[in-house]
């Protein structure tokens, strides 16, 4: 056996086990989502750039068992928008504010919601990314107070290619919209930069309650 070959095989097996474990959790999560919200319809599972079903199921469960009757703000939409819209419609209260910088992707998400979700509870916001000094580019949102009484903030944008730690500004820019005790979810925490953002947000006062396979969950309790 060549030097290092055993270690490489061990790493590969560990990676495969991790992927299989995540797949099983996503399958269980998708079953939960379908049982709760699909009303017997076929619903496609998250894939590609979509948020993992495990993270979406945690958010949906939070909304369905919440007594706050607040709103949801997602930064970067997609398949998650469908499930979150259905959850708000099912419980009968709240608006889903969906922020996106790319018009083409926004239209695709709108089409998804029109076909599979509940468009009546969604408020769409197209906001270009703009640079400010040395900070990462962020959404040009003129008046964030429009996103009032947010009980769930889901940060799944901007995409990583925008710049280093592109999602880091979300907390400082959107903190004023959050209800006390709001849930904050940061997606794509398998990436090094998102894990750095997670630590920074904890230092800034968020309380991490859960580490999922691809997302971290926090509570905002100033």
N, C-alpha and C positions, 0 to 999 in steps of 0.2 A: 504493500500500500504506500503510495507517495505521501511525503510529508504534507500534513494539512488536509489530506483527503477525508479522513475521518471527521475532522471538525466541520468541513464543508457539508458533508452528508448530514451531520447532526443539525446544523443550521437550517438546511433545506427541509428536513423533516419537521423541525420546530415551526418553520414558516407555514408549511402545508397544514399542520395541525391547527395553527392559529386561524388560517383561512377557513378551514372546515368548521371550526367552532363558531366563527363569525357567521358563516352561511347558515348554520343551524339556528343561531339566535335570530337572524333576519327572517328565516322561514317561519319561526314561531311568532315573530312580530307581525309578519304579513298576515298570518292566520288571524291574529288578534284584530288587526285593522279591518280585515274583511268581515269578520264576525260582528264587529261593532258598527261598521259604517257602510258596507257595500250593498246591503239589502239584496243579496243573492246575485249581484252582477260580478262578472269577471273584472278584476282590477290588476293591471300590470304591476309587477314588483319594481322597486327602484333599481336602476342600473346605470352604468356609465358615470356621469357626473352627478347623478341624483343622490340625495341624502339617503343613508342606509335606513332600511325599514325599522331597525332597532331604535334608532334615535327618534324617528317619526312616531313610533308607537308610544314612546315615553312622553312625548309632547301631547299626543292625542289623549292619552290616559290622564295627564295633568289637567287638560281642559275639561274632560268629561266629568271629573270628580272635583272640580273647582267650584267654590261658592262665591267667587269674586265678581263674576259677570263683567270682566274687563275685556280688553282687546288684545289682538296678536299683531306683532310687527315682525315681518321676515325680511331680511336683507339678502336678496338673491333667492328667487323662487324656482319652481319646477314641480316635480312629482309631489313634494311635500305640500305645495299649495293646495293640491286636490284634497289631501287628507285633512289638512287643517281647516279648510273651508267646510268640509263635511262635518267635522267635529263641532264647529261653532253653530252650524245649522241644526245639528242634532240637539244640542243643549238649548238652543233658542235665544242666545244672546251673544253679543260681541261682533266686532268687525275685524277682518283680516286685512291689514295694510301690507301690501306687497311691493317692495322697492326693487327696481331692476335698472341697470344702466344701458343694456343692449336691447334695442327695439325689436330685433328679430327674435331674440330669446323671449322677450316679454310676450310677443304675439303667440309663440309656441305654447307658453304657459297658459295664456288666456284660452287657447284652443283646448288644452287639456282640461282646464276647469269647466269650460262650457260643455265638454263631452262627459266628464266623469265626476266633477265636483259640484259646488253650489256657488254660482257667480253672484248671487244676490248679497252675499256677505263679504265680498272682496272689494277693496278699494285699491286701484292700481296706481303706482307712482313711477313714472319714467324719469330718472335723474342721471344726468351725465356725470362721469367722474372728473373731478377737477383737482389740480395740484395746488397746495398751499405751503410755500416754503419747502422745508426739508421733510415735512410729514408725508406719509403715503397718500396717494390720490384717494379722495373720498367723494361720496355722492353729493351733488349740488342740491341740497335740501334747504330751501329758503326759510321754511317755518316748521321746525320739528314739533312744535306744540300741536300741530294737526294730528300727530300720532299720540293721542291722549290715553291715559288710563291703560297702559300696556301691562298686561299680566304675564305675557310670554314674549320674549325676544329671541328670535332664531337668527343667528349670524352665519350665513352660508355664502357671503360675498363681501367684497369683490373677489374675483378669481386670483389665484396666486401669481399669475404672470404680470399683474398690474405693478407689483413692486414688493419689496421686503415687508413682511408682516402687514399685508394690505388690510387685514381685518382689525388690527389693533385699535384704530380710532373709534370703533363701534361703541365702546362703553362710554368714553368721554363725550361723544357727540349725541348719544341717545339716552344717557342716564336720566335726564330730566323727564323723559316720557314714561319712566317705569313706576309702577305702583310699588309700595312697600311690600316686600315678600314676593316680588315677581320672579319668575323662572327665566334664566338666561341660558341658552344653548349655543355653544360654539362647535361648528362642524369641522370635519377634516383634521382632527387632532392626532392622526397618525403622522402628520407632517411636523417636522422639527419647529418651524416657525409658529404654527398654531399652538404647540405645547408651550413655547415661550410666551405667547400672548396669554395663554391660560394662567401661567404663573404671574404675569403682570397684573391680570385682572384680580387674582387673589390678593396681591399686594395692595391693590386699589380698593379692596373692601368687599369683593364678592366672596361668597362662601361656597366652595365646591362641594356638591353633594353626591356626585356620581360620575364615574369614568366609564363610558361605553367604549365599544370597539373602535368607533370613529368619531366620537363626540364627547365633550365635557359638559356637565350640567351644573349650574350655579343657582344660588338664591341671592337676590338683592335685598338686603335688610340693613339699611343705613342706621 
